[in-house]
Amino acid sequence: MARGITENEVHTAADSLVAAGERPTVERIRAHLGTGSPNTVTRWLETWWQGLGKRLDAHRARMAVPNAPDAVVRAAGQWWSLALEAARASLAEELSVEHAALHADRDALLKAREALDAEAVVLRNDTDTALAAKQLAEAQSVELARLVSRLETQIEELALQRDSANAREAETEASRQSLEQRLQTLQTCADAEREGFLQHIRAVEDRANTEVDRARQEAKNLQNQLNEMRRVHAVAEKAARQLLDQASAEAKDTQRELSLLRTRAEAAESRLGQLQDVSAAVEAAIRRVRASPRENLGRNAAPNKPRKRSKLANSK
């Protein structure tokens, strides 16, 4: 780093260069001193040139020869004037060159500064663009994270809905199987009751044909049995209807899957209707049985003729 130089050092260096027969310039003075900035050397060199005339006048006064001829004095003065003019011209040329160099350096510095300013603007724009891109990327990253979180939540909800649907499907299948079992049980009970009714009707007919003499008692017994049968039938029908109502209520939730069960339920109702028809036929048969002993008694009764009891009555 160049140290600061004084005006005296520059003037001394310029005097040394003149004594050595060299014209003092900024570069020569800097080389002679080994330091100094061009602007400082130029400023102190200008003061050296400005004081050169006074120093020469003083030197001329010191070097004046007393009682010298006028011709010698005029020649010396002319020579001195020429030397001063030459020195001024050299100084003006040197200053012009230095000024041109300084202007060139200044223009170069200004251009370099403009280039640096332009580069700084470009860098600033690039920095702003990079910051905007970074902010946009961060915003997009946050948005993507939010979307990923939302998708994960939706996936979990869909998984829960799938599990719930599977559970409802399993419950529906179990309910369907339970309804099928109930309907099968109902159908078995209805078939058993119908078979029992048919057997009972056959037994009643056999008793009516073989035990005419006990027709009234049998009729009374049949009436009691009929009442019991009606009661049992009513209870069975009520239970069947309750089962059918319950099956119908449960079938509303599984209407699509239980269409076959509805068909079977309708068949069960049809069978119950048939059982009701059978019950009506039984009642009609009983009424015929009641009427038939009276007619037979009116036509075929003998006062003192004993009648044979049927094997069935004797077995009782």
Secondary structure as UniProt FT lines:
FT   HELIX           7..19
FT   TURN            20..21
FT   HELIX           26..33
FT   HELIX           38..50
FT   HELIX           52..63
FT   TURN            66..67
FT   HELIX           70..210
FT   TURN            213..214
FT   HELIX           215..253
FT   TURN            254..258
FT   HELIX           259..300
FT   HELIX           311..315
//
